Amino acid sequence: MTAPLPLSDDGLGRLAEFDVVPLVGISDPGTVDAIADGLVAGGLPVAEVALRGEHGLAGIARMASRGDVLVGAGTVLSVDQAREALDAGASFVVTPGLDVEVVRFVRDAGIPIVPGVLTPTEVQAARREGLRRLKLFPAGVFGGLKVLSAYADVFRDMRFMPSGGISQANLAEHLSHPAVFAASGSWITSSGDAEQIAAAARAAVAIGLETRGSAA
Ligand code: 3PG
């Protein structure tokens, strides 16, 4: 069984450098470099590439091969998918829900994982695995900020990455919540256009600096 992380260790590695994690969906493999270029130009060189279509794995491999973006895999639903994502070069894994087998597989490989949770039962199950950083998904549908406030009182050593419904308009209120370690979402990359992505990334970095005093 995987040893629990010490309470002081967030277990995120380089992912801990970022307050905002752009979600990337790849419908056209030809857009991978434009998306990466935009993120790098905007000062937010991190991407959670979703495994939601036929191009996800190739997108991870292409983006990771550039060496200028911290690339993770999102929407990982099974151990097999996690293995493929790590083989493709993913440096972190995000899952929409809590699957203990996936959590143990990824951590045993020495890679950070941020599994999704929604309910207190799921938070406790993740905590029991030694995890202290979780994705709250789908945050917007379930009144994310109110849930975060309720969890902050109860799960005092847990921190969350709300996802689902986060945008430039509500990023500040999420990042300034004390139970939040980062926020993620597709709004930064959804245009597919390098210049628009750079502008959205710059705006997110600025909001991170204003609300938390850190870069992105
Ligand atoms: C996720 O997988 O994290 C969410 O689907 C992102 O949701 P968004 O598209 O509303 O940002």
Residues whose N, C-alpha, C, O or C-beta is under 5 A from the ligand:
A	BS01	3PG	S163 G164 G165 I166 S184 G185 S186 W187
